[in-house]
Amino acid sequence: MPAPVILWFRRDLRLADNPALQAALRSAAPILPLYVLDETPDLRAPGAASLWWLDKSLAALAADLEARGSRLILRRGPAERVVADLERETGACGVCWNAMFDPGVPARDARLAEALAAEAVEARRFNGGHLLSPDKVRTKTGGQFSVFTPYWRAARPLVNPGEPAPAPAALSAPADWPGSDRLANWGLHPTRPDWSKGFKDWTPGEAGAAARLDAFVHGALKAYAGDRDRPDREGISRLSPHLHFGEISPKACWRAAQAAALRGEVPDAQVDKFLAELGWREFNANTALAAEARGDAPEKVNVDRRFDAFPWRDDPKAFAAWTKGMTGYPIVDAGLRQLWTTGWMHNRVRMVVASFLTKHLLIDWRAGETWFWDTLVDADHASNAGNWQWVAGCGADAAPYFRIFNPVTQGEKFDPDGTYVRRWVPELARMPAKLIHAPWAADKAILSACGVTLGLTYPHPIVDHGVARQRALDAYQSLKADR
């Protein structure tokens, strides 16, 4: 029997539109699907919510492989060693994988490819996770884009979504299967306590991703540009965790949206906005890779180095109130409770809660980024760090330092009836819409009738908006002259 090819799954947990899988199939060799749980200390470990998703996604992938006469080999340890050991154990003639651009991963992959080449084993790498390779788009002079609009103007014409590559009906199996860990023994699902009960509405895996995309294209995409900012509506795709884990490719999302426009089912303007959001994901990856090339970890180092001297406050009590959704600002608290319960937060509310932490409380954006990293099922190193720096004002194409979201007016504008707040802050469910985003403005009779006692059933605001806004402007004043 011919020597096998190792198909190394990473964050491409799908069988359709998988360039590495297509290359392995073209080899006509038996295929050894492999997933490595790499816990090398110098690589950033996934957060707890991400591990929950990984557990379910790997189970779905294993079932999909078994339905095609194959199986998923699970190994734990440093990937360089695990892949090399499996190659020697099986006599594999090649290894195929899709590239990742997290800090330290490209360098590790290059070392592994070199070690395999020394043993006459071909390592083949592909771009399976992005519309464009993050190192591809540069300015006309070869420089790095720092603003999204010109980046997207240059990048969009380069996108070629190609033709779909369906999942194969069967995979060629080796004569003998190497040993594998049991997924249950990895302990990725939380226990003692199991805090993931609110995650039940998610369906990790390739089938769940396809169903999510189909529902979005035939539903929310039709009014996406306006409804995407409304947390009280189902106006967004909820594809982010599926994209992060590679259960669906961004090119498949691109094709599906454009096909809907060509059929006349969705206006071009709605599709363009969705494609631009895919572009923002690309821009963050492009920015993060450039930072890493400079030796800067994007989750640690300000893109705008003037912020290295910013006077962040150390306030553990305020940070704890923020994480628990007990700030006294209903739209902020609703978002953070949604995050803790479901592992996800609406995109508009993410901006509001991030602005509140960094500008109302003057707490370092890195504290918020770390909290999101642990609690989001879609935590992505480039997008998470990029979006936090954007809100804080220290990132690429950052929001102006003086843009300080008023959490009351943000709630009134994007959750006008209080539907979102009522769901996630049930102690305010009986408040009238005109007061639900500022319960402290209600008189005692209204509060009593609604069963609200400020400071007891719901907290007073931990900071006054006007005072906090001025404090933030004063703190930013030292940077203003250089902008």
C-alpha positions as CSV (number, residue, x, y, z in Angstrom):
1,M,0.0,0.0,0.0
2,P,1.4,3.5,-0.8
3,A,2.7,5.7,2.0
4,P,0.0,7.8,3.6
5,V,-0.3,11.6,3.7
6,I,-1.0,13.3,7.0
7,L,-3.8,15.8,6.8
8,W,-3.2,18.1,9.8
9,F,-6.4,19.9,10.9
10,R,-5.9,23.1,12.9
11,R,-8.6,25.8,12.6
12,D,-10.0,24.4,9.4
13,L,-12.4,21.9,10.9
14,R,-14.4,21.2,7.8
15,L,-14.3,18.9,4.8
16,A,-15.7,21.3,2.1
17,D,-13.6,24.1,0.7
18,N,-10.5,22.8,2.4
19,P,-7.4,23.4,0.3
20,A,-5.2,21.1,2.4
21,L,-7.8,18.3,2.1
22,Q,-8.1,18.8,-1.6
23,A,-4.3,18.5,-2.0
24,A,-4.3,15.3,0.1
25,L,-7.0,13.8,-2.1
26,R,-5.0,14.7,-5.3
27,S,-2.1,12.7,-4.0
28,A,-4.2,9.5,-4.2
29,A,-2.5,8.3,-1.1
30,P,-4.2,7.0,2.1
31,I,-5.1,10.0,4.3
32,L,-4.3,10.2,8.0
33,P,-6.5,13.1,9.5
34,L,-4.8,14.5,12.5
35,Y,-5.6,17.1,15.2
36,V,-3.0,18.2,17.7
37,L,-3.8,19.9,21.0
38,D,-0.7,22.0,21.2
39,E,-0.1,23.3,24.7
40,T,3.4,24.7,24.0
41,P,3.9,27.4,26.7
42,D,5.0,30.1,24.2
43,L,1.8,29.8,22.2
44,R,-1.3,31.6,23.6
45,A,-3.6,29.0,25.1
46,P,-7.3,29.1,24.0
47,G,-9.8,30.5,26.5
48,A,-12.3,28.4,28.3
49,A,-15.2,29.2,26.0
50,S,-13.1,28.4,22.9
51,L,-12.2,25.0,24.4
52,W,-15.9,24.3,24.9
53,W,-16.5,25.0,21.2
54,L,-13.4,23.0,20.1
55,D,-14.7,20.0,22.0
56,K,-18.0,20.0,20.0
57,S,-16.4,20.9,16.7
58,L,-13.8,18.0,16.9
59,A,-16.6,15.6,17.7
60,A,-18.6,16.8,14.7
61,L,-15.5,16.5,12.5
62,A,-14.7,13.0,13.7
63,A,-18.3,11.9,12.9
64,D,-18.1,13.4,9.4
65,L,-14.8,11.5,8.8
66,E,-16.2,8.2,10.1
67,A,-19.1,8.6,7.8
68,R,-16.6,8.6,4.9
69,G,-14.6,5.6,6.0
70,S,-12.0,7.5,7.9
71,R,-11.3,8.7,11.4
72,L,-9.7,11.6,13.3
73,I,-6.4,10.9,15.1
74,L,-6.1,13.0,18.2
75,R,-2.7,13.6,19.8
76,R,-1.6,16.0,22.5
77,G,1.7,17.8,22.9
78,P,4.0,20.2,21.0
79,A,2.9,20.1,17.4
80,E,6.4,20.0,16.0
81,R,7.2,16.8,17.9
82,V,3.8,15.2,17.5
83,V,3.6,15.6,13.7
84,A,7.2,14.5,13.2
85,D,6.6,11.5,15.4
86,L,3.5,10.5,13.5
87,E,5.4,10.9,10.2
88,R,8.1,8.5,11.4
89,E,5.6,6.1,13.0
90,T,3.5,5.7,9.8
91,G,6.1,6.3,7.1
92,A,4.1,9.2,5.7
93,C,5.3,10.7,2.5
94,G,3.8,14.2,3.1
95,V,2.0,16.5,5.4
96,C,-0.7,19.0,4.3
97,W,-2.1,21.8,6.4
98,N,-3.7,25.2,6.2
99,A,-1.8,28.2,7.4
100,M,-2.5,30.0,10.7
101,F,-1.1,33.4,11.6
102,D,-1.4,33.4,15.4
103,P,1.8,34.7,17.2
104,G,4.5,32.1,17.0
105,V,2.7,29.7,14.7
106,P,4.2,30.7,11.3
107,A,7.7,30.4,12.8
108,R,6.8,27.0,14.3
109,D,5.4,25.8,11.0
110,A,8.5,26.9,9.1
111,R,10.7,24.9,11.5
112,L,8.5,21.9,11.1
113,A,8.5,22.1,7.3
114,E,12.3,22.3,7.3
115,A,12.6,19.3,9.6
116,L,10.3,17.3,7.4
117,A,12.2,18.3,4.3
118,A,15.4,17.0,5.9
119,E,13.7,13.6,6.0
120,A,12.5,13.9,2.3
121,V,8.9,14.4,3.5
122,E,7.0,17.1,1.6
123,A,5.2,19.8,3.7
124,R,2.5,21.6,1.8
125,R,0.8,24.7,3.2
126,F,-2.3,26.5,2.0
127,N,-4.5,29.5,2.8
128,G,-7.7,28.1,4.0
129,G,-8.8,30.6,6.6
130,H,-8.8,34.0,4.8
131,L,-10.1,35.6,1.6
132,L,-6.5,36.7,1.0
133,S,-3.3,35.7,2.7
134,P,-2.7,38.3,5.4
135,D,0.7,39.2,4.1
136,K,-0.5,39.8,0.5
137,V,-2.1,43.3,0.6
138,R,0.3,46.2,0.7
139,T,0.2,49.9,-0.3
140,K,1.6,50.9,-3.8
141,T,4.9,51.6,-2.1
142,G,4.9,48.2,-0.4
143,G,4.0,49.6,3.0
144,Q,1.4,48.6,5.6
145,F,-2.1,49.9,5.5
146,S,-3.2,51.6,8.7
147,V,-6.7,52.7,7.6
148,F,-9.4,50.2,6.6
149,T,-11.1,52.0,3.7
150,P,-8.0,52.3,1.5
151,Y,-7.0,48.7,2.6
152,W,-10.4,47.4,1.5
153,R,-10.3,49.4,-1.7
154,A,-7.1,47.7,-2.6
155,A,-8.0,44.2,-1.2
156,R,-11.5,43.7,-2.6
157,P,-10.5,43.5,-6.3
158,L,-8.0,40.8,-5.3
159,V,-10.6,38.5,-3.8
160,N,-11.3,35.4,-5.9
161,P,-13.8,33.2,-4.0
162,G,-13.4,30.5,-6.7
163,E,-15.6,27.5,-7.1
164,P,-16.9,25.5,-4.2
165,A,-15.0,22.3,-3.4
166,P,-17.6,19.9,-1.9
167,A,-16.7,17.5,0.8
168,P,-15.6,14.2,-0.6
169,A,-17.9,11.2,-0.5
170,A,-15.1,9.0,0.9
171,L,-11.5,9.2,2.1
172,S,-8.9,6.5,1.4
173,A,-7.9,4.8,4.7
174,P,-4.5,3.3,5.6
175,A,-4.1,-0.4,6.2
176,D,-3.4,0.2,9.9
177,W,-4.6,3.1,12.0
178,P,-2.1,4.7,14.4
179,G,-3.2,5.2,18.0
180,S,-5.3,8.2,19.1
181,D,-6.3,9.9,22.3
182,R,-10.0,9.9,23.4
183,L,-11.6,13.4,23.0
184,A,-13.3,13.0,26.4
185,N,-10.0,12.5,28.1
186,W,-8.9,16.0,27.0
187,G,-11.4,17.6,29.4
188,L,-12.3,20.5,27.1
189,H,-15.9,20.6,28.4
190,P,-16.2,22.5,31.7
191,T,-17.1,20.6,34.9
192,R,-17.4,21.5,38.5
193,P,-19.2,23.7,37.7
194,D,-20.5,23.3,34.1
195,W,-21.0,27.0,33.2
196,S,-21.8,26.3,29.6
197,K,-25.5,25.5,30.0
198,G,-26.4,28.8,28.3
199,F,-24.4,27.7,25.2
200,K,-27.2,25.3,24.1
201,D,-28.3,27.5,21.1
202,W,-24.9,27.0,19.4
203,T,-24.3,24.1,17.0
204,P,-20.6,23.7,16.5
205,G,-19.4,21.8,13.5
206,E,-19.5,22.1,9.7
207,A,-23.2,21.2,9.4
208,G,-24.1,23.9,12.0
209,A,-22.0,26.5,10.1
210,A,-23.7,25.7,6.8
211,A,-27.1,25.9,8.4
212,R,-26.2,29.2,10.1
213,L,-25.0,30.7,6.7
214,D,-28.1,29.5,4.9
215,A,-30.4,31.0,7.6
216,F,-28.6,34.3,7.4
217,V,-28.6,34.6,3.6
218,H,-32.3,33.9,3.4
219,G,-33.1,36.1,6.4
220,A,-31.1,38.8,8.2
221,L,-28.8,39.6,5.2
222,K,-31.8,41.3,3.5
223,A,-31.6,44.2,6.0
224,Y,-28.1,43.7,7.3
225,A,-26.7,47.2,6.9
226,G,-29.3,48.7,9.4
227,D,-30.3,45.8,11.6
228,R,-26.7,44.7,12.4
229,D,-26.5,47.5,15.0
230,R,-29.7,46.4,16.7
231,P,-29.2,43.9,19.5
232,D,-32.9,43.7,20.0
233,R,-33.2,42.1,16.5
234,E,-31.8,39.0,14.8
235,G,-29.9,41.2,12.4
236,I,-26.5,39.6,12.3
237,S,-25.0,36.5,10.9
238,R,-23.6,34.8,14.1
239,L,-21.0,33.2,11.9
240,S,-18.0,34.4,13.8
241,P,-17.2,31.3,15.8
242,H,-17.8,29.1,12.8
243,L,-15.3,31.2,10.8
244,H,-12.8,31.3,13.6
245,F,-12.7,27.5,13.9
246,G,-12.8,27.1,10.1
247,E,-16.1,25.1,10.0
248,I,-16.9,27.3,7.0
249,S,-14.6,29.3,4.8
250,P,-14.9,33.1,4.3
251,K,-14.9,32.4,0.6
252,A,-18.1,30.2,1.0
253,C,-19.7,33.1,2.9
254,W,-18.7,35.5,0.1
255,R,-20.1,33.2,-2.6
256,A,-23.4,32.7,-0.8
257,A,-23.9,36.5,-0.3
258,Q,-23.1,37.4,-3.9
259,A,-25.3,34.6,-5.2
260,A,-28.2,36.0,-3.2
261,A,-27.6,39.4,-4.8
262,L,-27.4,37.9,-8.3
263,R,-30.7,36.1,-7.7
264,G,-32.2,39.4,-6.8
265,E,-33.1,38.2,-3.3
266,V,-30.9,40.7,-1.4
267,P,-30.0,44.3,-2.4
268,D,-26.4,44.9,-3.4
269,A,-26.0,47.5,-0.6
270,Q,-26.7,44.9,2.1
271,V,-24.3,42.4,0.5
272,D,-21.6,45.0,0.2
273,K,-21.9,45.8,3.9
274,F,-21.5,42.1,4.8
275,L,-18.5,41.7,2.5
276,A,-16.9,44.7,4.1
277,E,-17.3,43.0,7.5
278,L,-15.5,40.0,6.1
279,G,-13.0,42.6,4.9
280,W,-12.6,44.0,8.5
281,R,-11.7,40.5,9.6
282,E,-9.0,40.4,6.9
283,F,-7.8,43.9,7.9
284,N,-7.3,42.8,11.5
285,A,-5.3,39.8,10.4
286,N,-3.2,41.9,8.1
287,T,-2.5,44.4,10.9
288,A,-1.7,41.7,13.4
289,L,0.7,39.9,11.1
290,A,2.5,43.2,10.5
291,A,2.7,43.8,14.3
292,E,4.2,40.3,14.8
293,A,6.7,41.0,12.1
294,R,7.9,43.9,14.2
295,G,8.1,41.6,17.2
296,D,4.9,43.1,18.8
297,A,2.2,40.8,20.1
298,P,-1.0,42.4,19.0
299,E,-2.8,41.5,22.3
300,K,-0.1,43.2,24.3
301,V,1.5,46.1,22.4
302,N,-0.2,49.3,21.4
303,V,-0.2,49.9,17.6
304,D,0.1,53.6,18.5
305,R,3.1,53.5,20.8
306,R,2.2,56.9,22.3
307,F,-0.4,55.0,24.3
308,D,2.4,53.2,26.2
309,A,2.4,56.2,28.5
310,F,-1.4,56.5,28.9
311,P,-2.5,56.8,32.5
312,W,-4.7,53.7,32.9
313,R,-6.3,53.2,36.3
314,D,-5.9,50.1,38.4
315,D,-9.4,49.5,39.8
316,P,-10.1,45.8,40.6
317,K,-13.5,46.6,42.1
318,A,-14.8,48.5,39.0
319,F,-13.4,45.8,36.7
320,A,-15.2,43.1,38.7
321,A,-18.4,45.0,38.4
322,W,-17.9,45.3,34.7
323,T,-17.2,41.6,34.2
324,K,-20.3,40.7,36.2
325,G,-22.6,43.1,34.4
326,M,-23.2,45.2,37.5
327,T,-22.1,48.6,36.4
328,G,-25.5,50.2,36.8
329,Y,-25.7,51.0,33.0
330,P,-28.3,48.6,31.6
331,I,-27.0,48.2,28.0
332,V,-23.5,47.6,29.4
333,D,-24.7,45.1,31.9
334,A,-26.9,43.3,29.4
335,G,-24.0,42.8,27.0
336,L,-21.7,41.4,29.7
337,R,-24.4,39.0,31.0
338,Q,-25.1,37.9,27.5
339,L,-21.4,37.2,27.1
340,W,-21.1,35.2,30.3
341,T,-24.3,33.2,29.6
342,T,-23.9,32.4,25.9
343,G,-20.2,32.9,25.1
344,W,-21.0,35.7,22.6
345,M,-22.0,39.3,22.6
346,H,-23.7,41.4,19.9
347,N,-21.3,43.4,17.8
348,R,-22.7,46.9,18.6
349,V,-22.8,46.1,22.3
350,R,-19.2,44.9,22.2
351,M,-18.2,48.5,21.2
352,V,-20.3,50.0,24.0
353,V,-18.9,47.8,26.8
354,A,-15.3,48.2,25.5
355,S,-15.7,52.0,25.4
356,F,-17.2,51.9,28.9
357,L,-14.2,50.0,30.3
358,T,-11.5,52.0,28.6
359,K,-13.0,55.4,28.7
360,H,-15.5,55.6,31.5
361,L,-13.4,53.5,33.9
362,L,-10.0,54.2,32.3
363,I,-9.0,50.5,32.7
364,D,-6.4,49.2,30.3
365,W,-7.9,47.6,27.1
366,R,-5.7,44.6,27.7
367,A,-7.7,43.6,30.7
368,G,-10.9,43.6,28.6
369,E,-9.2,41.8,25.7
370,T,-8.1,39.1,28.2
371,W,-11.7,38.7,29.5
372,F,-13.1,38.4,26.1
373,W,-10.4,35.9,25.1
374,D,-11.5,33.6,27.9
375,T,-15.3,34.1,27.6
376,L,-16.0,34.4,23.8
377,V,-16.6,31.3,21.7
378,D,-15.3,33.4,18.7
379,A,-12.2,34.7,20.4
380,D,-9.7,35.4,17.6
381,H,-6.3,36.8,18.4
382,A,-6.3,39.3,15.5
383,S,-9.9,40.4,15.7
384,N,-10.1,40.5,19.5
385,A,-6.9,42.6,19.9
386,G,-7.6,44.7,16.8
387,N,-11.2,45.6,17.9
388,W,-10.2,46.4,21.5
389,Q,-7.4,48.7,20.3
390,W,-9.7,50.3,17.8
391,V,-12.2,51.2,20.6
392,A,-9.4,52.3,23.0
393,G,-8.0,54.6,20.3
394,C,-4.6,53.0,20.1
395,G,-5.0,50.7,17.2
396,A,-5.0,50.8,13.4
397,D,-7.7,53.1,12.0
398,A,-8.7,53.7,15.6
399,A,-11.8,55.5,16.7
400,P,-10.9,59.1,17.7
401,Y,-9.9,59.4,21.3
402,F,-12.8,61.8,21.9
403,R,-15.4,59.3,20.8
404,I,-16.8,58.2,24.2
405,F,-20.0,56.3,23.8
406,N,-22.8,57.5,26.1
407,P,-24.3,54.1,27.2
408,V,-27.7,55.7,27.8
409,T,-28.1,57.2,24.3
410,Q,-26.5,54.1,22.8
411,G,-29.2,52.0,24.5
412,E,-32.0,54.4,23.5
413,K,-30.8,54.4,19.9
414,F,-30.2,50.7,19.3
415,D,-32.5,49.1,21.8
416,P,-35.3,51.7,21.8
417,D,-38.0,49.5,23.3
418,G,-35.6,47.9,25.9
419,T,-36.1,44.4,24.4
420,Y,-32.4,43.5,24.7
421,V,-32.1,44.9,28.2
422,R,-35.3,43.2,29.4
423,R,-33.9,39.8,28.3
424,W,-30.5,40.0,29.9
425,V,-31.3,42.3,32.9
426,P,-34.6,40.8,34.0
427,E,-34.7,42.9,37.2
428,L,-35.5,45.9,35.0
429,A,-38.0,44.0,32.8
430,R,-41.0,46.1,34.1
431,M,-39.4,49.5,33.6
432,P,-41.0,51.7,30.9
433,A,-39.0,52.0,27.6
434,K,-38.3,55.6,28.1
435,L,-36.6,55.0,31.4
436,I,-35.1,51.5,31.1
437,H,-31.7,52.7,29.9
438,A,-31.5,55.2,32.8
439,P,-33.5,53.8,35.7
440,W,-31.9,56.3,38.1
441,A,-33.9,59.0,36.3
442,A,-37.2,57.4,37.4
443,D,-39.0,58.7,40.4
444,K,-39.6,56.5,43.5
445,A,-43.2,55.7,42.6
446,I,-42.2,54.3,39.1
447,L,-39.3,52.3,40.6
448,S,-41.5,50.9,43.3
449,A,-44.2,49.9,40.8
450,C,-41.6,48.2,38.7
451,G,-40.1,46.3,41.6
452,V,-36.8,48.1,41.3
453,T,-34.8,49.3,44.3
454,L,-31.6,51.0,43.2
455,G,-28.6,49.8,45.2
456,L,-30.5,46.6,46.2
457,T,-32.1,44.9,43.2
458,Y,-30.1,46.8,40.7
459,P,-26.9,48.8,41.3
460,H,-26.5,52.6,41.1
461,P,-24.2,53.6,38.2
462,I,-20.6,53.0,39.4
463,V,-19.5,56.2,37.7
464,D,-21.3,59.3,36.5
465,H,-21.2,59.6,32.7
466,G,-20.4,63.3,32.6
467,V,-17.7,63.1,35.2
468,A,-16.2,60.0,33.5
469,R,-16.3,61.6,30.1
470,Q,-14.4,64.6,31.3
471,R,-11.9,62.5,33.2
472,A,-11.2,60.5,30.0
473,L,-10.8,63.7,27.9
474,D,-8.3,65.0,30.5
475,A,-6.4,61.7,30.4
476,Y,-6.3,61.8,26.6
477,Q,-5.2,65.4,26.5
478,S,-1.5,64.5,26.8
479,L,-1.8,62.6,23.5
480,K,-3.9,65.1,21.7
481,A,-1.1,67.4,20.7
482,D,0.7,64.6,18.9
483,R,-2.3,63.5,16.8
